[in-house]
Amino acid sequence: MDESEDLLTMFSAAVEIRDGTPVVDVPARELELGGVDVGENYRVAVIRQPHVETDSEGRERTHRDQQKPPSTGPPVEEGERREVEVEDLGEQGDGIARVGPGYIVFVPGTAIGDRVTVEISEARENFAFAEVVDEEPFAG
């Protein structure tokens, strides 16, 4: 599946019927991290989850492709330097920058609008921590 450069977030959720209306709940973390704002309109893609079965040893198998795709891992590596723009602040006051669609980098000691070069200090599957290595604004 091709991902748009405008992709803000991606999550899985079940469609439920409430008072006769189909509803998909947006996870609270998407509001907390600033990916989604209450009252705004967004384009939403609906992709069917493949039917999952388990084999005799408890391993998952899907009808769609019988194999799970390999994890591509985070889009950054520890020690990597990146130019980022801080778009929001986290609950602890750390700057939040995005690298690629939906991947968040926490940058302590920054403010919204800061454009800095960072070094990734810890990369996890869904987010990373980074330290500022150059506070000079970069062109872009």
Secondary structure as the mmCIF struct_conf table of DSSP 4:
data_model
#
loop_
_struct_conf.conf_type_id
_struct_conf.id
_struct_conf.beg_label_comp_id
_struct_conf.beg_label_asym_id
_struct_conf.beg_label_seq_id
_struct_conf.end_label_comp_id
_struct_conf.end_label_asym_id
_struct_conf.end_label_seq_id
TURN_TY1_P TURN_TY1_P1 GLU A 5 ASP A 6
STRN STRN1 GLU A 16 ARG A 18
TURN_TY1_P TURN_TY1_P2 ASP A 19 GLY A 20
STRN STRN2 THR A 21 VAL A 23
HELX_LH_PP_P HELX_LH_PP_P1 ASP A 25 PRO A 27
HELX_RH_AL_P HELX_RH_AL_P1 ALA A 28 GLU A 32
TURN_TY1_P TURN_TY1_P3 LEU A 33 GLY A 34
BEND BEND1 GLY A 35 VAL A 36
TURN_TY1_P TURN_TY1_P4 VAL A 38 GLY A 39
HELX_LH_PP_P HELX_LH_PP_P2 ARG A 48 HIS A 51
STRN STRN3 VAL A 52 THR A 54
TURN_TY1_P TURN_TY1_P5 SER A 56 GLU A 57
BEND BEND2 GLY A 58 GLY A 58
STRN STRN4 GLU A 60 THR A 62
TURN_TY1_P TURN_TY1_P6 HIS A 63 ASP A 65
BEND BEND3 GLN A 66 GLN A 67
HELX_LH_PP_P HELX_LH_PP_P3 LYS A 68 SER A 71
BEND BEND4 PRO A 75 VAL A 76
TURN_TY1_P TURN_TY1_P7 GLU A 78 GLY A 79
STRN STRN5 ARG A 81 GLU A 85
STRN STRN6 ASP A 88 LEU A 89
TURN_TY1_P TURN_TY1_P8 GLU A 91 GLN A 92
BEND BEND5 GLY A 93 GLY A 93
STRN STRN7 GLY A 95 ARG A 98
BEND BEND6 GLY A 100 GLY A 100
TURN_TY1_P TURN_TY1_P9 PRO A 101 GLY A 102
STRN STRN8 ILE A 104 VAL A 107
TURN_TY1_P TURN_TY1_P10 PRO A 108 GLY A 109
TURN_TY1_P TURN_TY1_P11 ILE A 112 GLY A 113
STRN STRN9 ARG A 115 ALA A 123
BEND BEND7 GLU A 125 ASN A 126
STRN STRN10 PHE A 127 ASP A 134
BEND BEND8 GLU A 136 GLU A 136
HELX_LH_PP_P HELX_LH_PP_P4 PRO A 137 ALA A 139
#
